[in-house]
Amino acid sequence: MSPKAAPSAPPDRVEAYDRVVAAVPDVERKGATMPYTSVNGNMFSYLDASGSMALRLSGADRAAFIEQFAASLHEAYGIV
């Protein structure tokens, strides 16, 4: 049996992501090397290899989140 794959993100970021996911009832963390969450097959959060967390939010919630936390849009593989 091969060893279980470890997430590529820094361990402290994976631990923080796991704590956030665990705080939300009925949400399960998925993904061995790229942690993510999804509902009905639609991914709404993930942790990339650098430890950056991406969230899928509605337009209004996204604008408020960006303003409140001085965040930015996530870019993956050259796509925002």
Biopython code that builds the backbone (N, CA, C, O; Angstrom):
import numpy as np
from Bio.PDB.StructureBuilder import StructureBuilder

atoms = [
    (1, "MET", "N", (0.852, -1.177, 0.000)),
    (1, "MET", "CA", (0.000, 0.000, 0.000)),
    (1, "MET", "C", (0.894, 1.234, 0.000)),
    (1, "MET", "O", (1.853, 1.309, 0.768)),
    (2, "SER", "N", (0.580, 2.207, -0.865)),
    (2, "SER", "CA", (1.396, 3.421, -0.928)),
    (2, "SER", "C", (1.025, 4.359, 0.212)),
    (2, "SER", "O", (-0.104, 4.333, 0.703)),
    (3, "PRO", "N", (1.984, 5.192, 0.634)),
    (3, "PRO", "CA", (1.688, 6.129, 1.724)),
    (3, "PRO", "C", (0.661, 7.168, 1.280)),
    (3, "PRO", "O", (0.551, 7.497, 0.099)),
    (4, "LYS", "N", (-0.082, 7.671, 2.255)),
    (4, "LYS", "CA", (-1.106, 8.682, 1.976)),
    (4, "LYS", "C", (-0.437, 9.968, 1.498)),
    (4, "LYS", "O", (0.543, 10.419, 2.089)),
    (5, "ALA", "N", (-0.966, 10.552, 0.431)),
    (5, "ALA", "CA", (-0.426, 11.796, -0.115)),
    (5, "ALA", "C", (-0.649, 12.929, 0.878)),
    (5, "ALA", "O", (-1.694, 13.016, 1.522)),
    (6, "ALA", "N", (0.346, 13.786, 0.987)),
    (6, "ALA", "CA", (0.250, 14.931, 1.893)),
    (6, "ALA", "C", (-0.090, 16.178, 1.095)),
    (6, "ALA", "O", (0.305, 16.295, -0.065)),
    (7, "PRO", "N", (-0.825, 17.124, 1.704)),
    (7, "PRO", "CA", (-1.115, 18.377, 1.014)),
    (7, "PRO", "C", (0.173, 19.102, 0.636)),
    (7, "PRO", "O", (1.165, 19.050, 1.363)),
    (8, "SER", "N", (0.144, 19.779, -0.511)),
    (8, "SER", "CA", (1.336, 20.501, -0.944)),
    (8, "SER", "C", (1.484, 21.863, -0.254)),
    (8, "SER", "O", (2.563, 22.454, -0.291)),
    (9, "ALA", "N", (0.428, 22.358, 0.366)),
    (9, "ALA", "CA", (0.486, 23.646, 1.065)),
    (9, "ALA", "C", (1.283, 23.505, 2.363)),
    (9, "ALA", "O", (1.430, 22.402, 2.889)),
    (10, "PRO", "N", (1.796, 24.627, 2.874)),
    (10, "PRO", "CA", (2.521, 24.579, 4.161)),
    (10, "PRO", "C", (1.630, 24.001, 5.269)),
    (10, "PRO", "O", (0.441, 24.311, 5.338)),
    (11, "PRO", "N", (2.211, 23.163, 6.133)),
    (11, "PRO", "CA", (1.417, 22.490, 7.182)),
    (11, "PRO", "C", (0.603, 23.434, 8.068)),
    (11, "PRO", "O", (-0.524, 23.103, 8.438)),
    (12, "ASP", "N", (1.145, 24.597, 8.413)),
    (12, "ASP", "CA", (0.388, 25.511, 9.275)),
    (12, "ASP", "C", (-0.855, 26.044, 8.567)),
    (12, "ASP", "O", (-1.884, 26.272, 9.203)),
    (13, "ARG", "N", (-0.761, 26.243, 7.243)),
    (13, "ARG", "CA", (-1.926, 26.708, 6.473)),
    (13, "ARG", "C", (-2.965, 25.602, 6.345)),
    (13, "ARG", "O", (-4.165, 25.871, 6.394)),
    (14, "VAL", "N", (-2.515, 24.360, 6.181)),
    (14, "VAL", "CA", (-3.434, 23.227, 6.096)),
    (14, "VAL", "C", (-4.174, 23.077, 7.418)),
    (14, "VAL", "O", (-5.383, 22.844, 7.425)),
    (15, "GLU", "N", (-3.466, 23.208, 8.534)),
    (15, "GLU", "CA", (-4.109, 23.115, 9.849)),
    (15, "GLU", "C", (-5.154, 24.213, 10.023)),
    (15, "GLU", "O", (-6.248, 23.949, 10.521)),
    (16, "ALA", "N", (-4.832, 25.441, 9.621)),
    (16, "ALA", "CA", (-5.775, 26.560, 9.727)),
    (16, "ALA", "C", (-6.999, 26.313, 8.845)),
    (16, "ALA", "O", (-8.130, 26.541, 9.274)),
    (17, "TYR", "N", (-6.776, 25.851, 7.622)),
    (17, "TYR", "CA", (-7.878, 25.551, 6.697)),
    (17, "TYR", "C", (-8.772, 24.466, 7.301)),
    (17, "TYR", "O", (-9.997, 24.584, 7.270)),
    (18, "ASP", "N", (-8.168, 23.418, 7.847)),
    (18, "ASP", "CA", (-8.939, 22.345, 8.459)),
    (18, "ASP", "C", (-9.783, 22.851, 9.621)),
    (18, "ASP", "O", (-10.918, 22.408, 9.795)),
    (19, "ARG", "N", (-9.246, 23.778, 10.423)),
    (19, "ARG", "CA", (-10.014, 24.347, 11.546)),
    (19, "ARG", "C", (-11.212, 25.146, 11.028)),
    (19, "ARG", "O", (-12.305, 25.061, 11.589)),
    (20, "VAL", "N", (-11.010, 25.912, 9.972)),
    (20, "VAL", "CA", (-12.107, 26.708, 9.403)),
    (20, "VAL", "C", (-13.194, 25.779, 8.864)),
    (20, "VAL", "O", (-14.378, 25.981, 9.136)),
    (21, "VAL", "N", (-12.796, 24.774, 8.108)),
    (21, "VAL", "CA", (-13.772, 23.833, 7.541)),
    (21, "VAL", "C", (-14.516, 23.089, 8.647)),
    (21, "VAL", "O", (-15.729, 22.900, 8.558)),
    (22, "ALA", "N", (-13.809, 22.674, 9.671)),
    (22, "ALA", "CA", (-14.432, 21.934, 10.770)),
    (22, "ALA", "C", (-15.458, 22.782, 11.529)),
    (22, "ALA", "O", (-16.357, 22.239, 12.170)),
    (23, "ALA", "N", (-15.328, 24.104, 11.459)),
    (23, "ALA", "CA", (-16.236, 24.994, 12.179)),
    (23, "ALA", "C", (-17.578, 25.158, 11.470)),
    (23, "ALA", "O", (-18.507, 25.742, 12.028)),
    (24, "VAL", "N", (-17.683, 24.648, 10.249)),
    (24, "VAL", "CA", (-18.919, 24.781, 9.473)),
    (24, "VAL", "C", (-19.614, 23.418, 9.399)),
    (24, "VAL", "O", (-19.105, 22.493, 8.766)),
    (25, "PRO", "N", (-20.778, 23.297, 10.047)),
    (25, "PRO", "CA", (-21.483, 22.011, 10.033)),
    (25, "PRO", "C", (-21.839, 21.587, 8.608)),
    (25, "PRO", "O", (-22.100, 22.429, 7.749)),
    (26, "ASP", "N", (-21.846, 20.300, 8.370)),
    (26, "ASP", "CA", (-22.237, 19.710, 7.081)),
    (26, "ASP", "C", (-21.282, 20.002, 5.933)),
    (26, "ASP", "O", (-21.626, 19.754, 4.778)),
    (27, "VAL", "N", (-20.093, 20.523, 6.219)),
    (27, "VAL", "CA", (-19.084, 20.734, 5.178)),
    (27, "VAL", "C", (-17.932, 19.791, 5.465)),
    (27, "VAL", "O", (-17.428, 19.723, 6.586)),
    (28, "GLU", "N", (-17.523, 19.067, 4.437)),
    (28, "GLU", "CA", (-16.451, 18.094, 4.575)),
    (28, "GLU", "C", (-15.243, 18.517, 3.751)),
    (28, "GLU", "O", (-15.379, 18.903, 2.590)),
    (29, "ARG", "N", (-14.071, 18.444, 4.351)),
    (29, "ARG", "CA", (-12.835, 18.727, 3.618)),
    (29, "ARG", "C", (-12.540, 17.543, 2.727)),
    (29, "ARG", "O", (-12.626, 16.392, 3.153)),
    (30, "LYS", "N", (-12.190, 17.833, 1.485)),
    (30, "LYS", "CA", (-11.853, 16.798, 0.512)),
    (30, "LYS", "C", (-10.472, 17.107, -0.053)),
    (30, "LYS", "O", (-9.897, 18.158, 0.227)),
    (31, "GLY", "N", (-9.953, 16.193, -0.842)),
    (31, "GLY", "CA", (-8.680, 16.417, -1.514)),
    (31, "GLY", "C", (-7.484, 16.061, -0.653)),
    (31, "GLY", "O", (-7.332, 16.569, 0.458)),
    (32, "ALA", "N", (-6.634, 15.181, -1.173)),
    (32, "ALA", "CA", (-5.447, 14.769, -0.425)),
    (32, "ALA", "C", (-4.316, 15.771, -0.575)),
    (32, "ALA", "O", (-3.753, 16.213, 0.427)),
    (33, "THR", "N", (-3.973, 16.136, -1.793)),
    (33, "THR", "CA", (-2.849, 17.052, -1.998)),
    (33, "THR", "C", (-3.298, 18.492, -2.183)),
    (33, "THR", "O", (-2.507, 19.411, -1.970)),
    (34, "MET", "N", (-4.551, 18.712, -2.576)),
    (34, "MET", "CA", (-5.098, 20.051, -2.752)),
    (34, "MET", "C", (-6.422, 20.116, -1.991)),
    (34, "MET", "O", (-7.474, 19.817, -2.556)),
    (35, "PRO", "N", (-6.377, 20.509, -0.700)),
    (35, "PRO", "CA", (-7.592, 20.525, 0.117)),
    (35, "PRO", "C", (-8.667, 21.436, -0.487)),
    (35, "PRO", "O", (-8.374, 22.540, -0.944)),
    (36, "TYR", "N", (-9.917, 20.953, -0.482)),
    (36, "TYR", "CA", (-11.015, 21.756, -1.002)),
    (36, "TYR", "C", (-12.324, 21.345, -0.350)),
    (36, "TYR", "O", (-12.399, 20.317, 0.324)),
    (37, "THR", "N", (-13.365, 22.165, -0.558)),
    (37, "THR", "CA", (-14.715, 21.843, -0.121)),
    (37, "THR", "C", (-15.637, 22.031, -1.316)),
    (37, "THR", "O", (-15.376, 22.851, -2.196)),
    (38, "SER", "N", (-16.725, 21.256, -1.334)),
    (38, "SER", "CA", (-17.699, 21.400, -2.416)),
    (38, "SER", "C", (-19.079, 20.999, -1.921)),
    (38, "SER", "O", (-19.223, 20.261, -0.947)),
    (39, "VAL", "N", (-20.093, 21.505, -2.621)),
    (39, "VAL", "CA", (-21.480, 21.146, -2.366)),
    (39, "VAL", "C", (-22.103, 20.827, -3.715)),
    (39, "VAL", "O", (-22.009, 21.618, -4.653)),
    (40, "ASN", "N", (-22.733, 19.677, -3.806)),
    (40, "ASN", "CA", (-23.356, 19.238, -5.060)),
    (40, "ASN", "C", (-22.386, 19.305, -6.237)),
    (40, "ASN", "O", (-22.779, 19.655, -7.349)),
    (41, "GLY", "N", (-21.141, 18.974, -5.996)),
    (41, "GLY", "CA", (-20.141, 18.960, -7.059)),
    (41, "GLY", "C", (-19.562, 20.310, -7.417)),
    (41, "GLY", "O", (-18.753, 20.401, -8.340)),
    (42, "ASN", "N", (-19.953, 21.371, -6.711)),
    (42, "ASN", "CA", (-19.448, 22.719, -6.984)),
    (42, "ASN", "C", (-18.452, 23.121, -5.902)),
    (42, "ASN", "O", (-18.817, 23.278, -4.737)),
    (43, "MET", "N", (-17.196, 23.285, -6.298)),
    (43, "MET", "CA", (-16.152, 23.674, -5.354)),
    (43, "MET", "C", (-16.388, 25.117, -4.904)),
    (43, "MET", "O", (-16.645, 26.000, -5.722)),
    (44, "PHE", "N", (-16.297, 25.343, -3.581)),
    (44, "PHE", "CA", (-16.460, 26.714, -3.097)),
    (44, "PHE", "C", (-15.287, 27.200, -2.268)),
    (44, "PHE", "O", (-15.254, 28.367, -1.880)),
    (45, "SER", "N", (-14.329, 26.337, -1.988)),
    (45, "SER", "CA", (-13.097, 26.799, -1.353)),
    (45, "SER", "C", (-11.990, 25.812, -1.661)),
    (45, "SER", "O", (-12.237, 24.622, -1.856)),
    (46, "TYR", "N", (-10.759, 26.321, -1.702)),
    (46, "TYR", "CA", (-9.617, 25.414, -1.781)),
    (46, "TYR", "C", (-8.367, 26.118, -1.312)),
    (46, "TYR", "O", (-8.306, 27.345, -1.236)),
    (47, "LEU", "N", (-7.374, 25.312, -1.000)),
    (47, "LEU", "CA", (-6.096, 25.797, -0.510)),
    (47, "LEU", "C", (-5.052, 25.407, -1.541)),
    (47, "LEU", "O", (-4.842, 24.220, -1.794)),
    (48, "ASP", "N", (-4.389, 26.406, -2.147)),
    (48, "ASP", "CA", (-3.409, 26.079, -3.184)),
    (48, "ASP", "C", (-2.057, 25.717, -2.576)),
    (48, "ASP", "O", (-1.872, 25.789, -1.362)),
    (49, "ALA", "N", (-1.126, 25.332, -3.427)),
    (49, "ALA", "CA", (0.177, 24.841, -2.968)),
    (49, "ALA", "C", (0.959, 25.883, -2.184)),
    (49, "ALA", "O", (1.786, 25.525, -1.345)),
    (50, "SER", "N", (0.716, 27.168, -2.438)),
    (50, "SER", "CA", (1.439, 28.214, -1.710)),
    (50, "SER", "C", (0.822, 28.485, -0.338)),
    (50, "SER", "O", (1.423, 29.168, 0.492)),
    (51, "GLY", "N", (-0.391, 27.942, -0.098)),
    (51, "GLY", "CA", (-1.071, 28.179, 1.172)),
    (51, "GLY", "C", (-2.110, 29.270, 1.082)),
    (51, "GLY", "O", (-2.661, 29.684, 2.102)),
    (52, "SER", "N", (-2.390, 29.745, -0.120)),
    (52, "SER", "CA", (-3.403, 30.773, -0.335)),
    (52, "SER", "C", (-4.770, 30.110, -0.438)),
    (52, "SER", "O", (-4.937, 29.128, -1.161)),
    (53, "MET", "N", (-5.751, 30.652, 0.290)),
    (53, "MET", "CA", (-7.091, 30.086, 0.258)),
    (53, "MET", "C", (-7.956, 30.866, -0.716)),
    (53, "MET", "O", (-7.949, 32.097, -0.713)),
    (54, "ALA", "N", (-8.696, 30.155, -1.543)),
    (54, "ALA", "CA", (-9.631, 30.760, -2.484)),
    (54, "ALA", "C", (-11.047, 30.424, -2.041)),
    (54, "ALA", "O", (-11.327, 29.297, -1.634)),
    (55, "LEU", "N", (-11.941, 31.408, -2.123)),
    (55, "LEU", "CA", (-13.349, 31.221, -1.779)),
    (55, "LEU", "C", (-14.209, 31.653, -2.951)),
    (55, "LEU", "O", (-13.907, 32.648, -3.609)),
    (56, "ARG", "N", (-15.268, 30.921, -3.214)),
    (56, "ARG", "CA", (-16.254, 31.334, -4.223)),
    (56, "ARG", "C", (-17.398, 31.984, -3.464)),
    (56, "ARG", "O", (-18.081, 31.339, -2.668)),
    (57, "LEU", "N", (-17.597, 33.262, -3.720)),
    (57, "LEU", "CA", (-18.645, 34.034, -3.046)),
    (57, "LEU", "C", (-19.527, 34.706, -4.087)),
    (57, "LEU", "O", (-19.128, 34.862, -5.241)),
    (58, "SER", "N", (-20.725, 35.103, -3.676)),
    (58, "SER", "CA", (-21.581, 35.880, -4.569)),
    (58, "SER", "C", (-20.915, 37.230, -4.829)),
    (58, "SER", "O", (-20.011, 37.622, -4.092)),
    (59, "GLY", "N", (-21.344, 37.934, -5.853)),
    (59, "GLY", "CA", (-20.749, 39.224, -6.193)),
    (59, "GLY", "C", (-20.752, 40.211, -5.034)),
    (59, "GLY", "O", (-19.737, 40.847, -4.752)),
    (60, "ALA", "N", (-21.888, 40.337, -4.365)),
    (60, "ALA", "CA", (-21.996, 41.281, -3.248)),
    (60, "ALA", "C", (-21.115, 40.840, -2.072)),
    (60, "ALA", "O", (-20.412, 41.655, -1.474)),
    (61, "ASP", "N", (-21.160, 39.553, -1.751)),
    (61, "ASP", "CA", (-20.337, 39.054, -0.648)),
    (61, "ASP", "C", (-18.852, 39.175, -0.977)),
    (61, "ASP", "O", (-18.043, 39.490, -0.104)),
    (62, "ARG", "N", (-18.496, 38.925, -2.233)),
    (62, "ARG", "CA", (-17.098, 39.038, -2.654)),
    (62, "ARG", "C", (-16.602, 40.477, -2.504)),
    (62, "ARG", "O", (-15.507, 40.704, -1.991)),
    (63, "ALA", "N", (-17.397, 41.440, -2.946)),
    (63, "ALA", "CA", (-17.003, 42.854, -2.836)),
    (63, "ALA", "C", (-16.826, 43.248, -1.371)),
    (63, "ALA", "O", (-15.861, 43.929, -1.023)),
    (64, "ALA", "N", (-17.747, 42.825, -0.517)),
    (64, "ALA", "CA", (-17.654, 43.159, 0.907)),
    (64, "ALA", "C", (-16.432, 42.493, 1.540)),
    (64, "ALA", "O", (-15.734, 43.117, 2.339)),
    (65, "PHE", "N", (-16.168, 41.228, 1.191)),
    (65, "PHE", "CA", (-15.023, 40.500, 1.739)),
    (65, "PHE", "C", (-13.718, 41.172, 1.324)),
    (65, "PHE", "O", (-12.827, 41.374, 2.150)),
    (66, "ILE", "N", (-13.609, 41.513, 0.050)),
    (66, "ILE", "CA", (-12.391, 42.165, -0.452)),
    (66, "ILE", "C", (-12.148, 43.483, 0.267)),
    (66, "ILE", "O", (-11.017, 43.792, 0.642)),
    (67, "GLU", "N", (-13.207, 44.259, 0.458)),
    (67, "GLU", "CA", (-13.056, 45.543, 1.149)),
    (67, "GLU", "C", (-12.702, 45.351, 2.624)),
    (67, "GLU", "O", (-11.800, 46.014, 3.136)),
    (68, "GLN", "N", (-13.404, 44.454, 3.305)),
    (68, "GLN", "CA", (-13.192, 44.267, 4.739)),
    (68, "GLN", "C", (-11.817, 43.691, 5.055)),
    (68, "GLN", "O", (-11.198, 44.083, 6.045)),
    (69, "PHE", "N", (-11.331, 42.769, 4.232)),
    (69, "PHE", "CA", (-10.091, 42.074, 4.562)),
    (69, "PHE", "C", (-8.919, 42.453, 3.657)),
    (69, "PHE", "O", (-7.879, 41.796, 3.693)),
    (70, "ALA", "N", (-9.070, 43.497, 2.851)),
    (70, "ALA", "CA", (-8.024, 43.933, 1.927)),
    (70, "ALA", "C", (-7.501, 42.740, 1.118)),
    (70, "ALA", "O", (-6.297, 42.582, 0.914)),
    (71, "ALA", "N", (-8.440, 41.913, 0.667)),
    (71, "ALA", "CA", (-8.111, 40.718, -0.105)),
    (71, "ALA", "C", (-8.065, 41.061, -1.592)),
    (71, "ALA", "O", (-8.303, 42.202, -1.987)),
    (72, "SER", "N", (-7.762, 40.074, -2.394)),
    (72, "SER", "CA", (-7.760, 40.266, -3.848)),
    (72, "SER", "C", (-8.372, 39.029, -4.492)),
    (72, "SER", "O", (-8.561, 38.000, -3.844)),
    (73, "LEU", "N", (-8.674, 39.151, -5.777)),
    (73, "LEU", "CA", (-9.204, 38.008, -6.504)),
    (73, "LEU", "C", (-8.107, 36.967, -6.656)),
    (73, "LEU", "O", (-6.934, 37.311, -6.798)),
    (74, "HIS", "N", (-8.482, 35.715, -6.626)),
    (74, "HIS", "CA", (-7.520, 34.617, -6.718)),
    (74, "HIS", "C", (-7.208, 34.317, -8.183)),
    (74, "HIS", "O", (-8.101, 34.310, -9.031)),
    (75, "GLU", "N", (-5.942, 34.073, -8.463)),
    (75, "GLU", "CA", (-5.538, 33.719, -9.818)),
    (75, "GLU", "C", (-4.886, 32.337, -9.781)),
    (75, "GLU", "O", (-3.989, 32.078, -8.978)),
    (76, "ALA", "N", (-5.356, 31.456, -10.666)),
    (76, "ALA", "CA", (-4.807, 30.109, -10.779)),
    (76, "ALA", "C", (-4.603, 29.797, -12.255)),
    (76, "ALA", "O", (-5.519, 29.932, -13.066)),
    (77, "TYR", "N", (-3.402, 29.382, -12.586)),
    (77, "TYR", "CA", (-3.063, 29.029, -13.960)),
    (77, "TYR", "C", (-3.334, 30.180, -14.934)),
    (77, "TYR", "O", (-3.735, 29.962, -16.077)),
    (78, "GLY", "N", (-3.106, 31.408, -14.457)),
    (78, "GLY", "CA", (-3.285, 32.591, -15.289)),
    (78, "GLY", "C", (-4.723, 33.058, -15.429)),
    (78, "GLY", "O", (-4.995, 33.989, -16.186)),
    (79, "ILE", "N", (-5.646, 32.432, -14.717)),
    (79, "ILE", "CA", (-7.053, 32.805, -14.799)),
    (79, "ILE", "C", (-7.513, 33.358, -13.461)),
    (79, "ILE", "O", (-7.213, 32.788, -12.412)),
    (80, "VAL", "N", (-8.240, 34.466, -13.497)),
    (80, "VAL", "CA", (-8.757, 35.082, -12.269)),
    (80, "VAL", "C", (-10.089, 34.450, -11.932)),
    (80, "VAL", "O", (-10.710, 34.815, -10.934)),
]
sb = StructureBuilder()
sb.init_structure("model")
sb.init_model(0)
sb.init_chain("A")
sb.init_seg("    ")
for serial, (resi, resn, name, xyz) in enumerate(atoms, 1):
    if name == "N":
        sb.init_residue(resn, " ", resi, " ")
    sb.init_atom(name, np.array(xyz, "f"), 0.0, 1.0, " ", f" {name:<3s}", serial, name[0])
structure = sb.get_structure()
